């Protein structure tokens, strides 16, 4: 399995009332194309911090992030934004949909940011939403959708660009068990279809068990389970 996504020697430290707080202590991780890695750890262990760094939302104190063997820029804000748009899809616990946009417009959004024309972006977004069982919800606003439907739209938005890397932070945490299982199936199946590397942070051991591998953050150090 080829390495789609890698972290090398990632450190993150913060100043807290004059003392250095070390959140990540030299994290190394490889995730292959089409592979899902579940990230476990108690609240406050640094899972979200690690995902933010992996997704180029936050600068690490030290370390490198690689996609397809190439080091991504981490110190220039503009280049980080471009790297996110080109390589990375995000799924959060709470869908973070744009409330004034319809379902199909929310999914079109990353394609439009890439410069794709409105017509072709709408077609691609509609096709993916239809695959997710939302063919009759394309024009609905987020407030008109159920929680499970909103999360399906969020998954479509993350996957519509066929990203190299999918980062999911508690993607089923706000859903009941039945809806959570369905959402997990959809997310993992679609990500494998586009051969994305998936890093999935969760407290749900049932969901984690469906991953190809499990790793855990303990005292800032990443350990294989």
Buried (B, 14 or more C-beta within 10 A) or exposed (E): EEBBBBBBEBBBBEEEEEEEEBBBBBBEBBBBBBBBBBBBBEEEBBBBBBBBBBBBBBBBBBBEBBBBEEEBBBEEEEEBBBBBBEBBBBBBBBBEBEEEBBBBBBBBBBBBEEEBEEEEBBBBBBBBBBBBEBEEBBEBBBEEBEBBBBBBBBBBBBBBBBBBBBBBBBBBBBBEEEBBBBBBEBBBEBBBEBBBBBBBBBBBEEBBEBBBBBBBBEEBEBEEE
